[in-house]
Structures are given as C-alpha cells and as structure tokens.
Amino acid sequence: MAHERGPSDWDLSITYSPSRYALSVTELSPQRGPGLNGDRRLATAAEARALSSTFRLRILRACLGEPMTNKQIAQRLGRNPATVLHHVRLLVEQGFLAPTAERRGARGAREVPYL
C-alpha cells in the first residue's frame, strides 16, 4: 500500500526580495494571503536575522499549506521538537508565523498549530 504524502517543504515557495543592503519584506494579510495586499517595506535587523536561517525558511515552507503543530513540524523536517520550538518561537516573535486556536491532542496534550 502506497503512503500518500503532501507536498514536501521544498515544493512550496517563500519569496523575499533582497536589495543591495537590505531585505524587503512583503506584508502578510490573513484575509488575502501573503503578498496580495502589495505593501512592502525594508525588513528590520531582527526580521532579516530570522529569515537568514535555512532551517527557519524550511519551517515557513512547511507551514504554508496548513497549520502544523511543533511536533508535526519536527516530524516533517526530521528534527528534535525542542530545536524546532526554539526556531518557531523566534518566527512567531518576528511575525512570520502565528499561533492558531489551541486544541487538545489524542491524549489531552495541549497543541498549538502555527500558520
């Protein structure tokens, strides 16, 4: 029996526009999707640092198609959940990921999907 998988994190795309000395960030609009409102600005130093990690970009790609919990992200990317949580928190702090409504897992554990 073949196991059907969703798109890998490399099948999804994240676009940012580097300029000569700064990173340009497209503002995200939850109602219209990323980049559809057309607002652009220079990234702050903290935002540029957050996007400078290839692993954080992989996390963002993984969360583009559907909200994923920290555990799901760790499983998809083959990393330790504690490591993933560190990077997810940094992305949330900079506004690149947002927690969605908290839910309870199979054993009653608290789960927070990120989008």
Secondary structure, 3 states (H helix, E strand, C coil): CCCCCCCCCCCCCCCCEECCCCEEEECEECCCEECCCCCEEECCHHHHHHHCCHHHHHHHHHHHCCCECHHHHHHHHCCCHHHHHHHHHHHHHCCCCCECCCEECCCCCEECCEC
